[in-house]
Amino acid sequence: MKVLEERLDARIPDGPLDQKWTRHQGEMKLVSPNNKRKYTVIVVGTGLAGGSAAATLAELGYNVLSFCYQDSARRAHSIAAQGGINACKNYQNDGDSVRRFFHDTIKGGDFRSREANVYRLTELSTDIIDQCVAQGVPFAREYGGTLANRSFGGAQVSRTFYARGQTGQQLLLGCYQAMMRQVNAGKITLFPRTEMLDLVVANGRAIGIITRDMVTGKVEKHCADAVVLATGGYGNVFYLSTNAKGCNVTAGFRAYRQGAYFSNPCYTQIHPTCIPPHGEHQSKLTLMSESLRNDGRVWVSKTPGDKRAPDQIPDEDRDYYLERIYPSFGNLAPRDIASRAAKRVVDEGRGVGPTGVGVYLDFRDAIGRLGAQNIAAKYGNLFDMYQRITDEDPYKVPMRIYPASHYTMGGLWVDYNLMSNLPGLFVIGEANFSDHGANRLGASALLQGLVDGYFVLPYTIGDYFARFKKLDASADHPEFDQAEARVKDRIRTFLSINGRRTPDSFHRQLGQLVWDKCGMSRNAEGLKEAIARIPEIRQEFWEDVKVVGSGEDLNISLEQAGRTADFIDLAELMCRDALAREESCGGHFREEHQTDEGEALRDDERFCHVSCWKSNGTDPDPDLILEPLVFENVQLATRSYK
Ligand SMILES: Cc1cc2nc3c(=O)[nH]c(=O)nc-3n(C[C@H](O)[C@H](O)[C@H](O)COP(=O)(O)OP(=O)(O)OC[C@H]3O[C@@H](n4cnc5c(N)ncnc54)[C@H](O)[C@@H]3O)c2cc1C
């Protein structure tokens, strides 16, 4: 690894923190309404980030080409989000403010995010709720009609707006309606069932993408004045995760190969409340929303190996370990902390359930206090889902939960304008690295996606167009031919190997390795082992993968092969990043760097920076560029939730 001297300019505006965005808005250049129609923007992704961006850009007058691999834009993974969306409206009058939300987010991310980005996120949170209410999103309301709030981890106020356990779905429907209005107006052209397989860069600027029609197999070129990636996170690198099965890193990783920097890939979030894995043939894990920790109490037996049924374990034999260790935040300790605490009790032999890999999330007391009916009103669909999957009734028996891969804070590097280091390539939502540092607070991902798409990108992309000379973008450009040839060549190679193993079997093998060596806790020895082992998996993959069918029609095996190949390369980058970051922070827990109480121990002297990886083509040894993080408004402190 070579550390380059290159200085990355995050283009953070001058001035006081609380005026940066307003000033920037006033200073950014504009494209006049008549000229907007001359620009075309490619938006890859139709989740909350891509959907909100596409709708808003089209509403402004730009021509938008919108891509997703699902059969409908409405089925993007954002639809799975359950628990809620944060905004510091302070409807509860419980002491919330932009400053408090900002502080909670910086601290939650373990002081590894940019102050200016986080402030803007929290500042715009209140407008997002107004925007969504205006679209008709049916947020839960109090009896008197005001919007209801609940609490999520890492906060001592209630700032999470929700629509039962279907918040993502309702927000996405709002967004989708806004998109469809523009489809109808002819400003958005939809390309569902279309997978982006490469980015086209000419003279250092992003000018288009290469796609494959997933039904006909046709490989096509699309050119534009700017490309926006809103392609979600890479949590499926672990194979088992709460993400939809289709979530993948291909778009981001192809962009990385074309020169975009990949930042902090080792920052992954392991969510504490998921249904535990139960067997070797499982392909997916299910989230039980963090909102459940408002009323559910987490516990295990005080005695290792205790085989008694939960209702046979009296209170004095139970260890409500989050309430014991973190009395101020209790069951609402942030995700990284709650996950590690669960791992510790399981490692001590105090895990529950048939596999011993799990802890209880118990609603007995809440049902006693509020009544089953009220609990059902808040969480009914989550309880039903749990019962359908486990065949256990959580109104009667405590849920069993265990941490699982859920979200990725790492992603493509972007500046304050959400533009990558490649001019013309913007990255929004979970696909970028920008706002959550080393650990994201629950209910802030939906917020980030919508803030990026509705309120930030529509300004900053105009500034880019107004500042940079308009390109004569055309698919005849030689770079398009080269990119198309790369894609076709890769497809041909997959189809020709004709080995013995399915792409999925390689993905599962890789995921297990990454989970063991670069999951909830990591150490140098394990990471080095993974870095040695991954090239072997890569070689086996390229020699022995079997892709059935042809390239000319729907071929899931071919899709999986491409995605697995990128996950293999990303996994190696993740492990290198985790090895290089010799500290613990947020979700990145290096066993060598912990306090006497087993908490993450940061090294601010050496690691108060964003790690940005620059690809050296297919050479697995990438270069590293550091973006220093400057804190002017908060003091770097040891995170404590006690
Ligand atoms: C089960 C679950 C529950 C969650 N609950 C919450 C919650 O309550 N609150 C919260 O704040 N966050 C929650 N999250 C996190 C949140 O849902 C995600 O971070 C967020 O929805 C990501 O939105 P996005 O728009 O960035 O990406 P996504 O919604 O993942 O959308 C990605 C889009 O990109 C497209 N795409 C990707 N690659 C390609 C390609 N190569 N070619 C073409 N198209 C491509 C996909 O088709 C899709 O349209 C939850 C996550 C999970 C897994």
The ligand as an SDF file (V2000), in Angstrom:
LIG
                    3D

 53 58  0  0  0  0  0  0  0  0999 V2000
  -34.4640   -4.4780    6.5770 C   0  0  0  0  0  0  0  0  0  0  0  0
  -33.9760   -3.0590    6.6200 C   0  0  0  0  0  0  0  0  0  0  0  0
  -34.6600   -2.1130    7.3550 C   0  0  0  0  0  0  0  0  0  0  0  0
  -34.2140   -0.8020    7.4120 C   0  0  0  0  0  0  0  0  0  0  0  0
  -34.9070    0.1040    8.1610 N   0  0  0  0  0  0  0  0  0  0  0  0
  -34.4830    1.3880    8.1900 C   0  0  0  0  0  0  0  0  0  0  0  0
  -35.1960    2.3620    8.9350 C   0  0  0  0  0  0  0  0  0  0  0  0
  -36.1970    2.0850    9.5630 O   0  0  0  0  0  0  0  0  0  0  0  0
  -34.7250    3.6370    8.9170 N   0  0  0  0  0  0  0  0  0  0  0  0
  -33.6170    4.0020    8.2310 C   0  0  0  0  0  0  0  0  0  0  0  0
  -33.2570    5.1770    8.2460 O   0  0  0  0  0  0  0  0  0  0  0  0
  -32.9280    3.0880    7.5040 N   0  0  0  0  0  0  0  0  0  0  0  0
  -33.3360    1.8020    7.4670 C   0  0  0  0  0  0  0  0  0  0  0  0
  -32.6280    0.8860    6.7390 N   0  0  0  0  0  0  0  0  0  0  0  0
  -31.5570    1.3450    5.8550 C   0  0  0  0  0  0  0  0  0  0  0  0
  -32.1770    1.9800    4.6070 C   0  0  0  0  0  0  0  0  0  0  0  0
  -33.3060    1.2410    4.2180 O   0  0  0  0  0  0  0  0  0  0  0  0
  -31.2140    2.0310    3.4360 C   0  0  0  0  0  0  0  0  0  0  0  0
  -29.9830    2.5360    3.8360 O   0  0  0  0  0  0  0  0  0  0  0  0
  -31.7760    2.9500    2.3460 C   0  0  0  0  0  0  0  0  0  0  0  0
  -33.0940    2.5840    2.0210 O   0  0  0  0  0  0  0  0  0  0  0  0
  -30.9000    2.9260    1.1210 C   0  0  0  0  0  0  0  0  0  0  0  0
  -31.5300    3.7110    0.1390 O   0  0  0  0  0  0  0  0  0  0  0  0
  -30.8140    4.0050   -1.2340 P   0  0  0  0  0  0  0  0  0  0  0  0
  -31.7730    4.7970   -2.0360 O   0  0  0  0  0  0  0  0  0  0  0  0
  -29.4730    4.5750   -0.9850 O   0  0  0  0  0  0  0  0  0  0  0  0
  -30.5840    2.5720   -1.8960 O   0  0  0  0  0  0  0  0  0  0  0  0
  -31.6150    1.3650   -2.2000 P   0  0  0  0  0  0  0  0  0  0  0  0
  -32.9690    1.5830   -1.6580 O   0  0  0  0  0  0  0  0  0  0  0  0
  -30.8830    0.1320   -1.8020 O   0  0  0  0  0  0  0  0  0  0  0  0
  -31.7750    1.3960   -3.7440 O   0  0  0  0  0  0  0  0  0  0  0  0
  -30.7500    1.0040   -4.6130 C   0  0  0  0  0  0  0  0  0  0  0  0
  -31.2440    1.1680   -6.0180 C   0  0  0  0  0  0  0  0  0  0  0  0
  -30.1450    1.0220   -6.8990 O   0  0  0  0  0  0  0  0  0  0  0  0
  -30.4600    0.1200   -7.9400 C   0  0  0  0  0  0  0  0  0  0  0  0
  -29.2180   -0.5110   -8.3650 N   0  0  0  0  0  0  0  0  0  0  0  0
  -28.1910   -0.9550   -7.5960 C   0  0  0  0  0  0  0  0  0  0  0  0
  -27.1900   -1.4070   -8.3690 N   0  0  0  0  0  0  0  0  0  0  0  0
  -27.5910   -1.2450   -9.6500 C   0  0  0  0  0  0  0  0  0  0  0  0
  -26.9960   -1.5200  -10.8960 C   0  0  0  0  0  0  0  0  0  0  0  0
  -25.7750   -2.0410  -11.0050 N   0  0  0  0  0  0  0  0  0  0  0  0
  -27.7130   -1.2420  -12.0020 N   0  0  0  0  0  0  0  0  0  0  0  0
  -28.9560   -0.7020  -11.9350 C   0  0  0  0  0  0  0  0  0  0  0  0
  -29.5540   -0.3980  -10.7750 N   0  0  0  0  0  0  0  0  0  0  0  0
  -28.8720   -0.6760   -9.6480 C   0  0  0  0  0  0  0  0  0  0  0  0
  -31.4780   -0.8140   -7.3570 C   0  0  0  0  0  0  0  0  0  0  0  0
  -32.2530   -1.3940   -8.3780 O   0  0  0  0  0  0  0  0  0  0  0  0
  -32.2710    0.1490   -6.4700 C   0  0  0  0  0  0  0  0  0  0  0  0
  -33.2490    0.7870   -7.2510 O   0  0  0  0  0  0  0  0  0  0  0  0
  -33.0640   -0.4380    6.7050 C   0  0  0  0  0  0  0  0  0  0  0  0
  -32.3580   -1.3770    5.9720 C   0  0  0  0  0  0  0  0  0  0  0  0
  -32.7930   -2.6930    5.9440 C   0  0  0  0  0  0  0  0  0  0  0  0
  -31.9770   -3.7020    5.2260 C   0  0  0  0  0  0  0  0  0  0  0  0
  1  2  1  0
  2  3  1  0
  2 52  2  0
  3  4  2  0
  4  5  1  0
  4 50  1  0
  5  6  2  0
  6  7  1  0
  6 13  1  0
  7  8  2  0
  7  9  1  0
  9 10  1  0
 10 11  2  0
 10 12  1  0
 12 13  2  0
 13 14  1  0
 14 15  1  0
 14 50  1  0
 15 16  1  0
 16 17  1  0
 16 18  1  0
 18 19  1  0
 18 20  1  0
 20 21  1  0
 20 22  1  0
 22 23  1  0
 23 24  1  0
 24 25  2  0
 24 26  1  0
 24 27  1  0
 27 28  1  0
 28 29  2  0
 28 30  1  0
 28 31  1  0
 31 32  1  0
 32 33  1  0
 33 34  1  0
 33 48  1  0
 34 35  1  0
 35 36  1  0
 35 46  1  0
 36 37  1  0
 36 45  1  0
 37 38  2  0
 38 39  1  0
 39 40  1  0
 39 45  2  0
 40 41  1  0
 40 42  2  0
 42 43  1  0
 43 44  2  0
 44 45  1  0
 46 47  1  0
 46 48  1  0
 48 49  1  0
 50 51  2  0
 51 52  1  0
 52 53  1  0
M  END
$$$$
